[in-house]
């Protein structure tokens, strides 16, 4: 089933690349709990927001973690290939090639810094009706990490 899904996503991605130069942007906002946020080696988990934004445009996908001070950390990579990790079951691994750090200044302006990296986002098993995204990357400015679990739509006690 996972192989069919990955093949379908690959074919859709290829059709987008061949069919159009101006590729549409898909933005998904996921609600839940941010369990961990590390920015340049500093743990700022208590400031992490209650939503995670997943953006897909063409072959690039990103997972955006936001802190209460307006800082956003985006873990960005190509949407393909997601690698199944046999040693941990159905866990998938999404390669990350850049961390994009956006910091809101005191004047209201936004500073954007793109840091090249080798990292990954994993999708480990979570509880029923939930999913988890766990990203990590080491850059020249230090380690960046984010872990987010979506809220369950199931009623309590089920």
Backbone as numpy.savetxt, mean C-alpha at the origin, in Angstrom:
# Nx Ny Nz CAx CAy CAz Cx Cy Cz
-7.25 -20.95 -8.25 -8.07 -19.76 -8.25 -7.21 -18.51 -8.25
-6.15 -18.50 -7.40 -5.25 -17.36 -7.34 -4.54 -17.15 -8.67
-4.15 -18.25 -9.32 -3.48 -18.16 -10.61 -4.41 -17.53 -11.65
-5.67 -17.91 -11.66 -6.63 -17.32 -12.60 -6.82 -15.84 -12.34
-6.92 -15.48 -11.06 -7.09 -14.07 -10.71 -5.88 -13.25 -11.13
-4.69 -13.76 -10.86 -3.48 -13.05 -11.26 -3.37 -12.93 -12.78
-3.75 -13.98 -13.50 -3.74 -13.94 -14.96 -4.71 -12.89 -15.48
-5.90 -12.83 -14.89 -6.89 -11.84 -15.29 -6.38 -10.43 -15.04
-5.78 -10.20 -13.87 -5.24 -8.88 -13.57 -4.12 -8.53 -14.54
-3.27 -9.49 -14.88 -2.19 -9.26 -15.84 -2.75 -8.88 -17.20
-3.76 -9.60 -17.67 -4.36 -9.31 -18.97 -5.03 -7.93 -18.98
-5.71 -7.60 -17.89 -6.33 -6.27 -17.79 -5.27 -5.19 -17.80
-4.18 -5.41 -17.10 -3.09 -4.44 -17.07 -2.47 -4.26 -18.44
-2.26 -5.36 -19.16 -1.70 -5.27 -20.51 -2.64 -4.55 -21.45
-3.95 -4.80 -21.33 -4.90 -4.12 -22.20 -4.91 -2.62 -21.94
-4.71 -2.22 -20.69 -4.64 -0.78 -20.37 -3.40 -0.16 -20.99
-2.26 -0.87 -20.95 -1.02 -0.34 -21.51 -1.13 -0.20 -23.02
-1.69 -1.20 -23.68 -1.79 -1.19 -25.14 -2.89 -0.24 -25.61
-4.01 -0.18 -24.88 -5.18 0.54 -25.34 -5.12 2.05 -25.21
-4.36 2.59 -24.27 -4.44 4.01 -24.03 -3.19 4.52 -23.35
-2.76 5.72 -23.75 -1.62 6.33 -23.09 -2.05 7.05 -21.82
-3.23 7.64 -21.81 -3.78 8.31 -20.63 -4.58 7.28 -19.84
-3.93 6.70 -18.85 -4.55 5.61 -18.12 -5.36 6.16 -16.95
-6.54 5.60 -16.72 -7.40 6.08 -15.64 -6.80 5.78 -14.27
-7.16 6.59 -13.33 -6.72 6.44 -11.95 -7.85 5.80 -11.15
-7.54 4.73 -10.45 -8.50 4.08 -9.56 -8.03 4.32 -8.13
-8.93 4.83 -7.31 -8.58 5.16 -5.92 -9.58 4.48 -4.99
-9.07 3.63 -4.10 -9.91 2.92 -3.13 -9.51 3.35 -1.72
-10.50 3.75 -0.94 -10.25 4.13 0.45 -10.76 3.00 1.34
-9.87 2.44 2.13 -10.20 1.33 3.02 -10.25 1.84 4.44
-11.29 1.49 5.18 -11.44 1.90 6.58 -11.00 0.76 7.49
-10.44 1.12 8.62 -10.00 0.11 9.57 -9.07 0.69 10.60
-8.03 -0.07 10.94 -7.09 0.33 11.99 -5.66 0.27 11.47
-4.95 1.37 11.66 -3.52 1.39 11.37 -2.81 0.86 12.60
-2.07 -0.21 12.42 -1.40 -0.86 13.54 0.03 -0.37 13.71
0.63 0.10 12.60 2.03 0.51 12.67 2.32 1.53 11.58
3.05 2.59 11.95 3.54 3.55 10.97 4.91 4.02 11.43
5.92 3.74 10.63 7.30 4.15 10.89 7.73 5.03 9.74
8.19 6.25 10.05 8.63 7.20 9.04 10.10 7.52 9.28
10.95 7.15 8.33 12.40 7.39 8.41 12.96 6.87 9.73
12.54 5.67 10.13 13.05 5.03 11.32 12.39 5.46 12.62
11.47 6.42 12.57 10.79 6.92 13.77 9.38 6.35 13.85
9.06 5.68 14.94 7.73 5.09 15.12 6.73 6.18 15.48
5.77 6.41 14.57 4.72 7.41 14.78 3.34 6.74 14.75
3.30 5.48 15.13 2.07 4.69 15.07 0.86 5.36 15.72
1.00 6.02 16.88 -0.18 6.63 17.50 -0.83 7.73 16.63
-0.10 8.28 15.66 -0.65 9.34 14.82 -1.27 8.83 13.53
-1.19 7.53 13.30 -1.64 6.96 12.02 -3.16 7.01 11.90
-3.63 7.34 10.70 -5.06 7.50 10.44 -5.85 6.20 10.38
-7.18 6.35 10.28 -8.09 5.21 10.28 -8.49 4.77 8.87
-7.74 5.23 7.86 -8.01 4.78 6.50 -6.70 4.57 5.76
-6.77 3.72 4.78 -5.64 3.42 3.91 -6.13 3.66 2.49
-5.35 4.37 1.69 -5.73 4.63 0.31 -4.88 3.76 -0.60
-5.56 3.01 -1.48 -4.90 2.20 -2.50 -5.19 2.86 -3.84
-4.13 3.25 -4.54 -4.26 3.91 -5.82 -3.63 3.04 -6.90
-4.34 2.90 -8.03 -3.82 2.13 -9.16 -3.96 2.99 -10.40
-2.84 3.14 -11.12 -2.87 3.83 -12.40 -1.93 3.09 -13.33
-2.52 2.53 -14.36 -1.72 1.73 -15.29 -1.10 0.55 -14.56
0.20 0.45 -14.64 0.90 -0.66 -13.99 1.39 -0.32 -12.59
1.20 0.91 -12.12 1.66 1.31 -10.80 0.53 1.22 -9.78
0.90 0.77 -8.60 -0.05 0.74 -7.50 0.64 1.27 -6.26
-0.12 1.92 -5.38 0.47 2.42 -4.14 -0.50 2.22 -2.99
0.09 2.14 -1.80 -0.66 2.09 -0.55 -0.22 3.30 0.26
-1.18 4.18 0.59 -0.87 5.45 1.23 -1.34 5.47 2.67
-0.39 5.64 3.60 -0.64 5.75 5.02 -0.53 7.22 5.40
-1.46 7.73 6.21 -1.47 9.14 6.57 -1.44 9.30 8.08
-0.64 10.27 8.54 -0.60 10.57 9.98 -1.45 11.80 10.26
-1.76 12.02 11.52 -2.64 13.14 11.91 -2.03 14.50 11.64
-0.71 14.59 11.44 -0.09 15.88 11.14 -0.08 16.20 9.64
-0.72 15.34 8.85 -0.81 15.57 7.41 0.28 14.90 6.59
1.20 14.20 7.23 2.25 13.48 6.51 1.66 12.23 5.87
2.03 11.98 4.61 1.59 10.78 3.91 2.80 10.00 3.43
2.78 8.70 3.66 3.82 7.80 3.17 3.16 6.86 2.17
3.64 6.89 0.92 3.12 6.02 -0.13 4.17 4.97 -0.47
3.77 3.71 -0.40 4.60 2.60 -0.83 4.16 2.29 -2.26
5.03 2.53 -3.24 4.63 2.45 -4.64 5.48 1.45 -5.42
4.81 0.71 -6.28 5.52 -0.26 -7.13 4.67 -0.64 -8.31
5.23 -1.44 -9.18 4.45 -1.91 -10.31 3.46 -2.94 -9.81
2.29 -2.97 -10.41 1.23 -3.88 -10.00 1.57 -5.33 -10.26
2.52 -5.58 -11.10 2.94 -6.93 -11.42 4.42 -7.05 -11.20
4.97 -8.15 -10.89 4.26 -9.36 -10.53 4.06 -9.46 -9.03
2.90 -9.89 -8.64 2.70 -10.26 -7.25 3.17 -11.69 -7.13
4.00 -11.95 -6.16 4.57 -13.28 -5.98 3.89 -13.98 -4.83
3.42 -15.19 -5.07 2.86 -16.00 -3.99 4.02 -16.53 -3.17
3.90 -16.45 -1.88 4.95 -16.90 -0.98 4.56 -18.27 -0.41
5.08 -19.31 -1.02 4.70 -20.68 -0.65 4.99 -21.00 0.81
6.09 -20.44 1.35 6.47 -20.81 2.71 5.49 -20.28 3.76
4.65 -19.33 3.40 3.69 -18.80 4.37 2.26 -18.95 3.88
2.00 -19.88 2.99 0.64 -20.14 2.53 0.20 -19.21 1.42
-0.95 -18.57 1.58 -1.53 -17.77 0.50 -1.08 -16.31 0.55
-0.16 -15.98 1.42 0.36 -14.64 1.54 0.98 -14.22 0.20
0.67 -13.02 -0.27 1.24 -12.52 -1.51 2.21 -11.39 -1.19
3.12 -11.13 -2.13 4.15 -10.11 -1.95 4.09 -9.15 -3.13
3.91 -7.87 -2.86 3.85 -6.82 -3.89 5.16 -6.04 -3.83
6.01 -6.10 -4.87 7.26 -5.35 -4.85 7.02 -3.83 -4.78
7.87 -3.14 -4.03 7.82 -1.69 -3.90 9.16 -1.13 -4.37
9.12 -0.16 -5.29 10.35 0.43 -5.81 10.56 1.87 -5.37
9.55 2.48 -4.75 9.68 3.86 -4.28 8.81 4.10 -3.06
9.32 4.95 -2.19 8.53 5.47 -1.08 8.37 6.96 -1.36
7.14 7.42 -1.40 6.88 8.83 -1.65 6.42 9.44 -0.34
7.20 10.41 0.14 6.94 11.05 1.42 6.41 12.46 1.15
5.21 12.74 1.62 4.61 14.06 1.47 4.40 14.64 2.86
5.02 15.80 3.11 4.97 16.43 4.42 4.31 17.79 4.28
3.33 18.04 5.15 2.64 19.32 5.15 3.42 20.30 6.03
3.81 21.43 5.44 4.57 22.44 6.17 3.69 23.34 7.00
4.30 24.15 7.86 3.55 25.08 8.71 2.83 26.13 7.89
3.33 26.41 6.68 2.69 27.39 5.81 1.56 26.77 4.98
1.30 25.48 5.17 0.24 24.79 4.44 0.72 24.16 3.14
1.94 24.45 2.74 2.50 23.86 1.53 2.89 22.41 1.75
2.95 21.66 0.66 3.30 20.24 0.72 4.66 20.03 0.07
5.55 19.35 0.79 6.85 18.96 0.26 6.77 17.49 -0.10
7.17 17.16 -1.34 7.10 15.78 -1.81 8.52 15.30 -2.10
8.85 14.13 -1.57 10.17 13.55 -1.75 10.01 12.10 -2.18
10.57 11.74 -3.33 10.51 10.37 -3.83 11.82 9.68 -3.50
11.74 8.62 -2.74 12.90 7.86 -2.30 12.91 6.50 -2.98
13.94 6.22 -3.74 14.04 4.93 -4.41 14.40 3.87 -3.37
13.83 2.69 -3.53 14.01 1.64 -2.54 13.77 0.26 -3.14
14.09 -0.72 -2.38 13.63 -2.08 -2.64 12.89 -2.49 -1.39
11.61 -2.74 -1.55 10.78 -3.12 -0.41 9.61 -3.94 -0.90
8.62 -4.10 -0.03 7.45 -4.88 -0.43 6.27 -4.57 0.46
5.10 -4.89 -0.07 3.86 -4.91 0.70 3.38 -6.35 0.68
3.03 -6.86 1.85 2.53 -8.22 2.00 1.06 -8.15 2.38
0.36 -9.23 2.14 -1.05 -9.33 2.45 -1.28 -10.58 3.29
-0.82 -10.55 4.55 -0.93 -11.75 5.39 -2.38 -12.05 5.76
-2.64 -13.29 6.14 -4.00 -13.66 6.55 -4.46 -12.81 7.73
-5.75 -12.47 7.74 -6.35 -11.70 8.82 -7.62 -12.43 9.27
-8.30 -11.88 10.24 -9.53 -12.48 10.75 -10.63 -12.50 9.70
-11.74 -13.18 9.99 -12.86 -13.26 9.05 -13.37 -11.86 8.68
-13.57 -11.64 7.39 -14.09 -10.37 6.91 -13.08 -9.24 6.95
-11.83 -9.55 7.17 -10.78 -8.53 7.26 -9.64 -8.84 6.30
-8.87 -7.82 5.99 -7.64 -8.03 5.23 -6.58 -7.10 5.79
-5.33 -7.52 5.65 -4.20 -6.76 6.19 -3.23 -6.44 5.07
-2.69 -5.22 5.11 -1.62 -4.78 4.22 -0.45 -4.40 5.11
0.71 -5.00 4.88 1.91 -4.72 5.67 3.05 -4.36 4.73
3.45 -3.09 4.73 4.49 -2.60 3.82 5.75 -2.26 4.61
6.92 -2.48 3.97 8.20 -2.14 4.58 9.21 -1.85 3.48
10.03 -0.83 3.71 11.07 -0.49 2.74 12.19 0.28 3.45
13.41 0.00 3.05 14.56 0.73 3.56 15.02 1.72 2.50
15.22 2.98 2.90 15.64 4.04 1.98 16.89 4.71 2.53
17.43 5.65 1.76 18.59 6.41 2.23 18.23 7.30 3.42
16.93 7.52 3.68 16.48 8.32 4.83 16.04 7.46 6.00
16.20 6.14 5.88 15.82 5.24 6.96 14.71 4.30 6.56
14.23 3.56 7.54 13.20 2.54 7.31 11.80 3.16 7.37
10.95 2.69 6.46 9.54 3.08 6.42 8.71 1.81 6.53
7.69 1.84 7.38 6.81 0.69 7.56 5.39 1.16 7.76
4.45 0.36 7.33 3.05 0.62 7.58 2.29 -0.69 7.60
1.44 -0.88 8.61 0.59 -2.07 8.69 -0.83 -1.59 8.98
-1.77 -2.08 8.17 -3.16 -1.64 8.27 -4.06 -2.85 8.11
-5.09 -2.96 8.98 -6.08 -4.03 8.87 -7.45 -3.40 8.67
-8.15 -3.86 7.65 -9.47 -3.31 7.35 -10.46 -3.70 8.43
-11.49 -2.88 8.56 -12.56 -3.16 9.53 -13.43 -4.28 8.99
-13.93 -5.10 9.89 -14.82 -6.19 9.52 -16.25 -5.66 9.36
-16.93 -6.10 8.32 -18.34 -5.74 8.12 -19.25 -6.68 8.88
-18.68 -7.75 9.44 -19.49 -8.74 10.14 -19.92 -8.19 11.51
-21.13 -8.50 11.95 -21.57 -8.07 13.28 -20.69 -8.69 14.36
-20.56 -8.02 15.47 -19.74 -8.52 16.58 -20.25 -9.87 17.06
-19.31 -10.76 17.38 -19.68 -12.07 17.91 -19.87 -13.13 16.83
-19.67 -12.79 15.58 -19.82 -13.79 14.50 -18.51 -14.09 13.88
